[in-house]
């Protein structure tokens, strides 16, 4: 049985209402459908040194785990001055401004999101074979002036537009919102909100609460303007039907802010944290009429019908604002499973009819609940999310085509073929790595893998020199004329108990090598037509590993030379400290030092390492290009995932004689 499809949700936690409704409520149902959700909550860069490396974070395990990466909405990445127009991405610059001006700063909620996204844009291979989904349930590109988040989100508009445009798939909650985002990306899919009947069926309405009927509005203080749309009509009906009780649900617990709504209604309920708990509290509040007023601007029109879903499940009939040009409550069938009104007169007329007729309320509310259960059930909606995630995985990379027009069938087929190859290959490699991990754990338990302890007979080291280039995408170049010099640098080293295994394609003329019994030639069979230099190198290294007789294994390139102390130094450190692998530094042709600590799979160049032969079961991957990687870095990534005992020696152990892709 294949493993589940893995979806990594960045910056989202089940505690958030929008996050819960759009992701986490479906987690158990998605698991049944073979989709595994995991949160990636990192919001701060790892430290000042992050700017010195190509990527802004050290721990890439979350991304390595994922088949699909999901970004939600947008977060504040700028530090904003509350008292002037100052805005900056750098925290120190914001602190300097606060000190100099005496102003207060609204600190960024997420200092990691922007550098993360820019790294993904700058380094496409990080997403190779991974689908990219952007999800939103609000039009954050059209924030009205009255919205308190406008000042924050205007600064983030560029980032949100880039995320929408680059995504392989965009998911939204309404058709109106889909229409807004299609100019940025044609691959927009509408997935409506949903409710879980278990939240509501476990709760019991409080029959002792006063009011007949109970008219309920829910929202925080920021939505007080919404209530103003229907307030006069509600108050007038209250005068005509004295038993009617006005209920505000979701007020803040703070007494000062709570007082701002207590004068508007007869009864105030405090906001309840957690969607299932909120749903149960809504049922206990026993609403019979649910109010869903809107101001009717462009932002409102893109909102979802969530209030109608929740009111219907709690047993209330919904009275909602009718909006011109489409809106969230267009799903309501007026007079059948809810009511749509516009203007004070219509609000008054409908509310009065409902207030005076309990049978009408029960009839409409009953039909609404039946429809919601039939069309908005969480299990049913989970199937739509599963289909969306699988589509994104199958078409990983289509967003990089940067085309707003429809993609041709040929291009679509090519993307799907590459994406399928990548994800299937990654799954196969993960399966093999799990088996290797079990094998190494057993060997470690038996005292194996590491070399001989210090003071014992010197260990034989196998140095493998394979044709090709681990970081070359194209076919192999002409063999380097300096190959013999590379081999001689090994033979002349301080550690003499070595064997040099030169792996060369059988179809090529054998290279001229020093006449030394420690040098062995191993032929490499021809590969498929058009095989890249990286694949040839990986197959050659595997061939060399199979032929190696040493307790330790190292590598070398034709355009490199070992320092005399290379093997002696690394071997001494490895055996003294019981390590399974150790590496030093490489000096590139331009004088740069490569390969310092901490270990980065992309920053440990071949030729600088010494690895226990017991780790030879972790082979090089000739098809690493399917994951957008070079075989050397991919092997290091797998070794590091096995938590091998590894160290870095701060000394130059190998030099590149000429510029190469390894020193790029």
C-alpha angles and dihedrals in degrees: 000000000000119000121258121276105259120225117189112201110203121215095355131120131180090244093072115088096220091040091051096048093045100040125355101050087066096050098102093043092047089051089059088053094051097261120125119199124202130175124231105199104172108136104162129063114249094249147294092302091064092088090060095065130063093250129047098230138049103206108067094165094110092055092043088056096053133092092179127028115206123198119192129209111303140289135207110272098164126079104231130200110231093208104042141017096273114133129166139164093217115084094206091053089052091048090051090051092050091050094048097043103029088231126142120247128218098214121220114266092211121029092168103056099074098046089044093053092044090052090053090050093046096044108038093176089074087072098038107137092005123110117229119213128183116198131190137161097190134054096247090171090067106047112168121231093249092058112101091217094058095095091052098042096047087066091050097048094099092054094046092049091051091049092050093046095047098044119110087217134012119205123198137173101233141032091239091057090046090056091051094054101040093084086064097040129006093206099083121144125193114223110175123219120263142200132218112230091210091071092059103033092058092058127080124211114243104244093190094066113112125241139076103232110012110212112199134193122181130199143097127267092275087068096054088107089059092056088052088068091069103017097102092048092048092049092048093050088047089059091049094045105035093185091063112109123206113216128190111200122194104029118158118265092233109106094220094054093037089059090062091069100032091078092056100054143025099241134027127201121195119238114269118218118228125040098246091046090046091052092051091049090050090056091049090052087065100219116191098177121032120201120216107174123171134193088225101228125137092271092054093048090062094053122106134250092249095126090057091051094050096043091048093051090048091054100257130127111235124231108190139174118266111224130202116244096018132307146179097289097050086105090071116096101219113241091004107070101355143340133263118204140172127194132015095280094057092044090052094045096050096041091050092051091050094043091055097044121058090176092057090049093050094046096050095040091050093053091047092053092049091052094047091051090050100044107022104042114143094228091053092047091049088064089058091050091048090052091049093050092048091049090052091049091047091050099038109159098024089114090064091066086080094211123141093189122077113290115240120252090244094053091045091051091049092051092047091049093051093045093050091048091050098048094043091048092050091050091051092049092048090052091052092046092054089054091048090049091056091048094050092046089055092048092048089052088054092050094254137131100053122091127254117298119262115282096031126112109304113267124246111241121204113209112197121205112185131183119248134041123276092214101039117109097192135061120301119280126226111294114268114258088216095067093107091054090052091053092046090054088061095046092049094053126114091252106070102177094091141124121204113210112198111195113196134168110267092227094059125079108264111257121246108260136180114274097245128133089226090067119084130184117216119187121226119212118234116269131210120310113279093017111173124242089245092056092047090051092049093050089047093052090050090050089051092049090053091051097043118114099181129106087230132039130207134170138221138186127221091244094052136079128204119233109239092250094047101109097026094054097043092044093051093051093045096049096041093053100034094245128167095207137010134179139188135196132295121211111215122218089260092055099257118142114229132190109041127157138310095058114248118184089223094048104051102089119206111257096043098076142083117197132185112253087231087074092058088100085078099077133194115263114233089190095052089120088075086070094042093252141115116246095242094054091043092054091049089049090056093045091051091049087059089059093238119188100259138166140177124229112211095224136097108254103164137028132204111224095199137020113281141166089260090067095047 
